[in-house]
Amino acid sequence: MFPAWRIQLGAARRAVHDGRWEEAAEMLAGDNLREFLPAKRLSLKLAGQLIARAGERLGGGRESSAGWRDLRQAARLAPVDADIEKLRQREAARRMNRVYELLTAGAPADGLAELDRMERRNIGGDARRQMQLIARRLTEADAATREGSFVAAADSVAKAVEMLPSTAPSALRKRLQQVSANFRAQGKQCDALTADMHEAVSREDWSRVLKLATELLEMSPRHAAAARARRKAWQGVGMEVTQAYVPGHGAPDRVLRVPRPAVELTSSTRSGAKGAHVDTAIAPRQRGPRFVAWIDGVGGFLVCLGNEIVLGQPSGTGDVDVPILADLSRRHATIRREGEAYVLTPIHAASVNGQALSGPTVLRSGDHIRLGAGAEFRFRRPHALSATAVLDRLSGHKTEPAVDGIVLMGESCVLGPQSHCHVHCRPWESDLVLFRRGEELAFRAAGPFEMDGRTFAAEAPVTWGARIEGEDFGLSFEVLE
């Protein structure tokens, strides 16, 4: 008999050979193998392969959660490796240059978010910590200008200039010196406008008060005195205004409007040729809004936003929500959300848990659905507080487009590593929540993330085609016509 560790080592070797490197790394990092010399040699070999792949994934300035995952696994297999440290230093230098660019461009919040990502990756060391202090001062200065405190903002920027390391680009130093000077000039202008506004208030010259207050709010959107004077000016001319002043911003590109589904069902007028099966007709039947969530290292998931979905063969008429490449009818069955319940209505042969259906049935979490001769799905309601349901593919029949699962989304959909998540993302450390907001879809993450080069604190509207990168996740959304 071979000792157990040799059997495990053989399994690890096969996993490496088959390209299942993550699985092999987990085996080799375990206590059962790590002390044996052949396992150590295989660990070093696999670590080198993971480092090379991490370099490719992180190359070209790309932010890749998969690349960092490769690097972490390599470090577990080979804790002391010069190539790992070299790659980390290269990434630290690239990201620091990006921070310099963001600060020079006047985006301190984005620069601070990049530095915080470096901290979570544990790269950059003392240089990164110094730049975090500088970026925080610049962010505080930006917040101060919004409240009209331009002198305090100028002082904060001046201190940031003094803290800059000698390795910082001269362009950044000059830029910040100019910003400090501009803030002092704006401070004088703000003080003059404020004095004129108070004088106009004392004279009850409401037209002038309104003009001056608006100018101040354009400079400093959270200027408290200007906001009070503006409200008083409107009251002075007999108009009550309670809405806060908000400067205009352009609407996000590619944000899809998703109207609340309201599909009316009518009973079929066909005769009982199909026995006791109940058919449904939708007049006219338009396929509901759908999109695919493509998730790095997890797969693709078809998300259906309508209250009802039709399952069947792909057709050119565009009325099937979940096209299945199987021996099914064009409209084989429907699943409709009725409040907190889901009702499966067979149009052609279907069964649940081995029992043939003769009419509509309410689905329960864990039910095994079979359509026709062999297309099989598991129905799940993993989250107790969400009406969203999931169809897991059990048979080998593919969908169009080919995805790993189907989500019937109610008000929200949770993606993450926990068992209660609708989409199980094992490599993630925290959840990402999709949710409806009016006629838009939005998502919320546990921390900052990037979308098409822009940094967001934790929440953003779903933008079709955009690339989204977080600390340990990457995904994109593709809308389907």
N, C-alpha and C positions, 0 to 999 in steps of 0.2 A: 504493500500500500504506500502510495506517495503521501508524504506529510501534507497537512492541510495548507500550509503556506505555499507549497509548490503548486497546488491546484489553483489557489488564488492568484499566484504569480502568472500562471498560464492564462487565466481569464483576463488579467491586466494586459498581457502581451497581445492577446487577440483584440482587445478593445483598442489598443494603440494602433494595431495593424489596420483595423476597420475604420479608423478615423474618429472613434468615440473617445476623444482625449479627456473630456471632462469626467466621464465615467472611470477611465483608467486612473486619472489623478486622484479621485476619491478612494479608489482601492489602494493605491500606492502610499497614500498619506495615512492610512489606518495603522493602528498599533500592531496588527497581525503580520504586516509585511515590512515595515520600515527598518527593522533591525537586521534584515538579511542582505548580504552583499549583492546577490543578483538583483534584488528589488531596488537597492540603492543605485546600481548601474542603470537600470531601466528608468528610475526616477530622474536621473541626470539627463538621460537622452530625451525623455518626454519634456522635461523643463526647457531644454534647448529648443525643441519644436514649438512649445507654447510661447517662448520669448520671441522666436522668429515671427510667429503669427501675430503676436501682439504688436510687434514693430510694423507689420503690414497694415494692421487695422488702425493703428494710431498715426500712421504716416500721412503726409500731405496735410497736416493740420486738422485732421478729422477728430471729432470727439466721439469715441466709441466705448460704450459700456462693456461690450464684448471684449475689446482689447484690454481693458483694465482687469476684467475677470480672468483673462488668460495670464496676465502678469501676477495676479494674486495666487493663482494656482501654481504657477512656476515657482514663486517664492516659498510656498509650502513644501514643494519637492526639493528645492535647492536653496535653502535659506541664505547662503553666502555665495553670491554669483555676481561677478563683475558686469556681465551683460545686463542683468536686471537693473543694477544701479546706473549703468550708462543710459539705459532707456528711460529711466525715471528722471535723470538729470536733463536729458534731451527734452522730455515733455515739460519739465519745470521751466526750462529756458523758453520754449515755444509759448507756453501760457503766460509767462511774465511779459514777453514782448506784446502779447495780445492785451494784457492789462495796460501797458504803456500806451498802446494805440487807443484804447477806450478812454483813458483819462485825458489824453491829448485831444480827443474828439469831444470832450465835455460830457462823458457818460460815466460819472463816478459810481452810480448804483450798479451798472453793468460790470464795471471793473471790480467792485467789491464782491459781486456774485461770482465772478471768475476766481478771485482769490479764495473765497470760501470753498469753492470746488477743489482748489489746490489743497486746502487744509484737509478736506475730507479724504483726498488721495494721499495725504501725508507727504507732499512734495513741496519744495521751495525753501524750507527751513527758515532761518532768521530773515533772509531777504523778503520772503513772502510775508512774514509777520510784520516787518517794518512797513511794507506797502499796504497791508491791511489797515494799519493805524492811519496812514496817509489817506487812503480811500475813504475811511470813515470820517475823517475831518472834512474832506471834500463833499461827502454826502450830507453831512451836517450843515455845511455852508449852503448847499443847494436848498435844503429845507428852510434855512434861515431867510433866504431871499424871498421865498414864497410867503413868508409872514411879514416881510418888509424890513427885516433886520439886516440891512446891507453892510453896515459897519462891522457887525459881528461876523458876517460871512467873509468879508475881506480879511479880517484878522485870522480867521480859521484857515483860509487859503494860504496866507503868508506863512503861517506856522508849518503848513504842509510842505511848502517850498523848502523851508529850512531842514525838514526831515528827509528830503529826497536823497537817496544814496548817490555816490559818485558815478555809479554805472547807469543811472537813469539817462535817457536821451536828453540832449540839450533842448530839443524842440518842446518836450514836456515842461521843462523848467521855465522856458520863455512863455509858454502858453499859460501856465499858472500865475506867473508874475503879471501877465496882461489881464487875466481874469480878476486878480486881486485889485488892480488899478481900476478896472471897469466897475467892480462892485462899489468902490469908494465913490466914483462919479455918480453911479445910480443912487447911492445913499443920499447924496446931496440933492439930487433931483426928487427923490421920494420925500425927503424932509420938506422941501419947498412946496410940493403938491399937497402934502398933509397940512401944512400951515395955511395954505390958501383955502383948502377944503373946510377947515374948522372956522375960518373967517366967514366963508360963504354960509355955513350952517348958522352962525350967530346972526347973520343978516337975513336968514331964511330965503336966500336966493337959491331955490331948489333946482332950477335948471343948471346953474353953475355947479352946485353940489353934485348933481348927477354926473355931469361931465368929468369933474375932477375925481370922483370916486371910481368911475369906470376906468379912467387912466391908471389909477393906483392898482385896481384889481387886475388890469392887464399886466402890470409889472409884478404884482405879488397877489396871486389868487386867494391867499388866506389872510390878507391884511384885515384884521378885525375891525379897526376904526373905519376903514373905507366901506366894509360890508354894512356896518351899522348906519353910517351916513347915507349910504345908497338906499337902504330900507326907509330911513326917515324922509329922504327926498321923495320917494314914491308916495309915502303916506301924506306928505305935504301937498301933493297935487291930487290926492283923493284916490290913489291906487295902492292896494295892499299886495306886497310881493313877499312870498315866503320861500321861494325856490332859491337855493344857493347859486352863486355865480360859478359857472364851470366853463373854462376856456374850451373852444371847439377843437375837436380832434377828428382826423379822417377815420372813416369806418374801416375795420379790418378787411383785407381782401379775402375772397374765397370763403366767406362765412355763409353757410347754407341756411336759409330760412326753412324751418321744419314745422309746418302747421300741425296743430293737434289733429290726430286721425279721427275721422268721424265717418265710418263706413256703414251704410245701411244694408242689411241682409233681407232678402225676400225669399220666401219658400219657392222651391222649384215647382213648375207646373207639369213636369214630366210624369209619365205613368210609372207604375211600380215595376218596371222591367228589371230593376236591380234588387228585387226583394224588398226588404224593409229598410234599405239604406236611405238616408236622407241626403238630398243634394242641396246645394246652395247656389244661388246665382247672384251676381253683383252687377247691377246695371247703372251705368257702365262700370266694368271692373278695371280699375287702375291699380297697378302694382304700387305698394306703399314705399315710402322712402327707405333706402337701404344704404349701408356702406360697409366696407371691409376694414377691420383694424389689423394691420400687419405689424406683428410684435416680434422684435429681435429675440432669437433663441427660444421662442414659444410657438409661433405659428400665425395663421390667418383665421379671423373669426368674422362671419357674416352677421351684422347687426341689423335687425329688422325693427323699424320704428312704428309700424302700423299696429292697430289693435287686432288685426286679423292677417294671417299669412296663408297662402295657398301652396301646398306641396305637390309636385308632379314633375313630369318630364319637361325639359327645356322646350320652349315654343317660340315661334317668331312673333306671336301676338303680344308678348311682354306682360302677361297677366299672372305669371307664376313667381312667387316671392322666393321660394327655395327650389330651384331647378335641380333635380336629382337624376344622374345618369344611371337609370335602372329601368326595368320592364314595368313601367307605370303608365297610367293615363296622364293626359296633359294636366288635368285638374283631378288629382287623386284623393286629396283630403284637405281639410282646412283646420287650423287651430286658431281659436279666437279668445282674446282676453275679455272676461266678463267680470269687472271689478277686480277682486283678488283671485278669481278662479280662471282656469284655462279649460276650454271645451274643445275636444277633438271631434270633428264631424267627418265620418267616412263618406266619400262619394263613390269609391270603389273598394275592393277588398282591403280590410285593415283589421288589426287585432291589437289588444293591449294585454300584456302579461299572459299571452297565449290564448286569450279569449276573443273569438271573432266578434266584431262589432256589428250591430244591426241598427244603430242610431247614435246620436251624439252621446259622449261620455265625458265626465269631468276628470281631468288628469291629476294625478298625485305625484309628488316628487319621488323619483325612483322608478316610475312606470316604464316598462319596456314596450316600445311602439314598433309594430311591424307593418309595413306598407307593401301590398302586392305579395310577390313570392319571396322577397328577401331583403328589401331595404329596411334596415333596423336602426332605431335611435333610442337613446335613454333620455327621458324628460326629467329635468332637475329644477328645483327651487332652492338653491343653496343658502340664500340669505333670508333669514326670518323676517326682516323688516323691509324687504323689497319685493315688489310684484314682478320683477324681471325673472324670466325663465331661460333655460338653456337646453338645447338639443345636442346631445353628444352622438357622433356617428359610431355605430357599433359594427356595421357591416362594411365591406370594402367598397361600397358604391360611393363615387365621388359626386360632389356638387359642382355647379357652374356659377361663379368661379370656384375652383378647388379650394376648400377651406377645411379647418380642423373641427369647427363647431359652429353652431348657429345660436345667436342670442336674440331672444324676444324681449326687447327693452321696454320697460315701463317708464318710471320717472328717473331711474338711475341704473348704472351698471358698474360693478366694482371689479377692477383688475388688480390682482395681487397674489401674494404667496400663501394666504390663509385658505383653509378649507371652505370658508363661507363665501369666498370670492366667486363671482360668476365666471370669470376667466382666470384660470389658475396659472400664475406666472411664477414658477418655482424659484428662478434666480433672483427675483426682486426682494428687497428688504422691507418695502412698505407698499401701501395701496395707492392706486390711481382711480379716481371716481369720475365717470361720465355722468352728466346730469342735464336735464332739460331746464332751460331758463327762458321762459316765454316761448318764442318761436325759434330760438337758437339752441344749439347744443354747446355745452362747455365741459371742461374737465378740470379737475383739481388734483394736484400732487402733494406729497408730504413736504416737499422742499422746492427750491428753485430749479428751473429747467430752461433749456434753450429750444426755440422754435424758429427755424429758418434764420439763424444767426442772431435773433433777439432773445434777451434774457427776461424771464417772467418769474415773479416771486413764488407763486404757487398755483395760479389759476389763469385760464385763458379760454377764449372760444375755440371750438373745434374748427380748424382751418384745413380744408381738403387739400391733400397733396403735400402738406408741410411735413418736414422732418423734425421730430421731437426727441430730444436727448436729455435724460436726467442723470442722476448720480449712478444709478444701476439699471437703467432701462432705456430702451430706444424703440420708437414705434412711429407709424404714420397712418393716416386715414385716407381711404380711397372711396369717393362717392360712386355709386352705381346708378346708371340711368334706368 
